[in-house]
Amino acid sequence: MIKEPLSAAELRALAKRAGGPKELVAPKRRAEADGLDGDKLLAWLAEDGARVRRPIIVFGSELALGFAADAREKLEAKL
């Protein structure tokens, strides 16, 4: 994602599954994203892959973002 950032279209598809584009913003970059939403936020994320919350784990219809406890619990429940 750093060397080859996701496109705005790919991020839009992930945002639908994640609950909105704000869910895709890396925690350390949230202050930079203040005031951006919708397509502007997706374009901002597409410019730099380091702005996107990682890891992104897709399993079936479920999506887990980051290393937060709830993401780990989702993943463990599926394994």
C-alpha positions as semicolon CSV with decimal commas, in nm:
position;residue;x (nm);y (nm);z (nm)
1;M;0,000;0,000;0,000
2;I;0,293;0,231;0,050
3;K;0,461;0,157;-0,282
4;E;0,134;0,105;-0,470
5;P;-0,147;0,298;-0,298
6;L;-0,504;0,187;-0,354
7;S;-0,706;0,385;-0,605
8;A;-0,998;0,604;-0,501
9;A;-1,236;0,343;-0,649
10;E;-1,076;0,062;-0,446
11;L;-1,090;0,275;-0,133
12;R;-1,456;0,360;-0,201
13;A;-1,541;-0,013;-0,215
14;L;-1,356;-0,074;0,113
15;A;-1,521;0,229;0,273
16;K;-1,866;0,087;0,200
17;R;-1,773;-0,230;0,387
18;A;-1,595;-0,045;0,670
19;G;-1,873;0,197;0,755
20;G;-1,747;0,503;0,570
21;P;-1,424;0,655;0,443
22;K;-1,330;0,798;0,784
23;E;-1,287;0,442;0,911
24;L;-1,002;0,397;0,660
25;V;-0,789;0,682;0,797
26;A;-0,485;0,574;0,995
27;P;-0,515;0,680;1,360
28;K;-0,200;0,894;1,345
29;R;-0,333;1,079;1,038
30;R;-0,683;1,162;1,166
31;A;-0,592;1,521;1,258
32;E;-0,472;1,579;0,901
33;A;-0,802;1,447;0,764
34;D;-1,020;1,687;0,967
35;G;-1,258;1,872;0,738
36;L;-1,234;1,617;0,458
37;D;-1,516;1,379;0,375
38;G;-1,660;1,179;0,089
39;D;-1,471;1,196;-0,239
40;K;-1,221;1,452;-0,107
41;L;-1,124;1,218;0,174
42;L;-1,095;0,921;-0,063
43;A;-0,874;1,124;-0,300
44;W;-0,656;1,231;-0,005
45;L;-0,618;0,868;0,104
46;A;-0,538;0,755;-0,252
47;E;-0,251;1,006;-0,275
48;D;-0,050;0,836;0,000
49;G;-0,090;0,477;0,114
50;A;0,058;0,563;0,455
51;R;-0,262;0,754;0,531
52;V;-0,471;0,436;0,515
53;R;-0,528;0,228;0,826
54;R;-0,344;-0,101;0,805
55;P;-0,364;-0,392;0,797
56;I;-0,680;-0,439;0,595
57;I;-0,802;-0,796;0,626
58;V;-1,093;-0,911;0,411
59;F;-1,248;-1,245;0,494
60;G;-1,570;-1,326;0,317
61;S;-1,811;-1,042;0,369
62;E;-1,625;-0,921;0,680
63;L;-1,357;-0,653;0,696
64;A;-1,110;-0,591;0,980
65;L;-0,899;-0,275;0,995
66;G;-0,592;-0,208;1,203
67;F;-0,461;-0,374;1,514
68;A;-0,742;-0,272;1,748
69;A;-0,883;-0,534;1,983
70;D;-1,217;-0,547;1,800
71;A;-1,040;-0,618;1,469
72;R;-0,843;-0,902;1,628
73;E;-1,159;-1,045;1,784
74;K;-1,337;-1,043;1,447
75;L;-1,047;-1,222;1,286
76;E;-1,013;-1,479;1,563
77;A;-1,386;-1,554;1,545
78;K;-1,354;-1,631;1,174
79;L;-1,049;-1,856;1,208
